[in-house]
Amino acid sequence: MEKRKGERTKTNDEVLFSIKDVVMRGKMLNLSREGCMISGSCIDAAAGDTVSVTLLEGVTVAGEIAWTDKEEIGVGFYRKLGEATVKYFLLGTLEHARNDTPSDQFGRGLPPMRPDPSLAD
């Protein structure tokens, strides 16, 4: 088995993904610029199948299934994600992001992030 190229960030975000023209909802368990792991029920897929993952509204990335294991799949993206997109998902996993409003170095609250489709490239 090929070793993955990039370090993955743990996530727990709901995503939509499509395999063989069937759209499903699942949990993205980790993410890197090169790929992700998705857990979901009723996944009928095989390694090599094409998959489309909607990370955020307006941000969809295409890739190929690298492996399957019961209700989980590993996805390798055809194009690397932008670093900002991966960091967006990292914010949700940081302890301070769950408990406090993110703030700048002066303690001022930062506005909520909005998805920016241009960051997917």
C-alpha positions in Angstrom: 0.0 0.0 0.0 1.3 3.4 -0.9 2.1 5.7 2.0 0.1 8.9 2.0 2.0 12.1 0.9 0.6 14.7 3.4 -0.2 14.8 7.0 -3.9 14.5 7.7 -5.8 16.7 10.2 -8.5 15.0 12.2 -12.0 16.4 11.4 -15.6 15.5 12.3 -17.4 17.4 9.6 -20.5 16.3 7.7 -20.0 16.2 3.9 -21.8 15.2 0.8 -20.1 12.8 -1.6 -21.1 11.2 -4.8 -20.0 7.8 -6.2 -21.5 6.4 -9.4 -24.0 9.3 -9.5 -25.3 8.4 -6.1 -25.1 11.3 -3.6 -24.6 10.3 0.1 -24.0 12.1 3.3 -21.1 11.1 5.5 -18.6 12.2 8.2 -15.2 13.4 7.0 -12.8 11.9 9.6 -9.6 13.5 8.4 -8.3 15.8 5.7 -5.1 16.8 4.0 -4.3 18.8 0.8 -4.1 15.4 -1.0 -7.1 13.5 0.3 -9.5 12.6 3.1 -11.2 9.7 4.9 -15.0 9.5 4.9 -17.3 7.3 7.0 -20.9 6.7 6.0 -23.5 3.9 5.7 -24.4 2.2 2.5 -21.2 3.0 0.7 -21.1 0.8 -2.4 -17.6 1.6 -3.7 -14.4 0.0 -4.8 -10.8 1.2 -5.0 -10.4 3.1 -8.2 -14.0 4.5 -8.4 -14.3 8.2 -9.0 -15.7 10.2 -6.1 -16.8 13.9 -5.8 -16.7 15.4 -2.2 -18.6 18.6 -1.3 -16.5 20.1 1.5 -18.5 23.4 1.8 -21.2 24.9 -0.2 -19.6 25.8 -3.5 -16.4 23.9 -2.8 -16.4 20.4 -4.4 -13.3 18.4 -5.1 -13.0 15.3 -7.3 -10.8 12.3 -6.6 -10.4 8.6 -6.6 -11.1 6.0 -3.9 -7.8 4.7 -2.7 -9.2 2.0 -0.3 -12.4 0.9 1.2 -13.1 -0.8 4.6 -16.7 -1.6 5.5 -18.3 1.9 5.9 -15.1 4.0 5.4 -13.3 5.1 2.3 -10.0 6.8 1.6 -10.1 9.4 -1.1 -7.1 10.8 -3.0 -7.9 14.1 -4.6 -7.0 14.7 -8.3 -5.8 18.3 -7.4 -4.4 19.4 -4.1 -6.6 21.6 -1.9 -5.4 25.0 -1.0 -3.7 25.3 2.4 -6.4 27.8 3.6 -9.2 25.2 2.9 -7.4 22.6 5.2 -6.9 25.2 7.9 -10.6 26.1 7.7 -11.4 22.6 8.9 -8.6 22.6 11.4 -10.2 25.6 13.2 -13.2 23.4 14.0 -11.1 20.9 15.8 -9.1 23.2 18.0 -10.3 23.3 21.6 -10.5 27.1 21.7 -12.7 27.1 18.6 -15.3 25.0 20.4 -15.2 26.9 23.7 -14.4 30.5 22.8 -14.8 33.0 20.1 -11.5 33.1 18.2 -9.7 36.4 18.9 -6.7 38.4 17.6 -3.6 39.1 19.6 -5.4 42.0 21.4 -8.4 39.9 22.5 -10.8 41.3 19.9 -13.3 38.7 18.6 -12.8 37.7 15.0 -15.8 37.5 12.6 -17.1 34.1 11.6 -15.4 32.5 8.5 -17.4 32.2 5.3 -16.5 29.6 2.6 -14.6 31.1 -0.3 -14.8 28.9 -3.4 -11.5 30.5 -4.8 -9.6 28.9 -1.9 -10.1 25.3 -3.2 -7.4 25.8 -5.9 
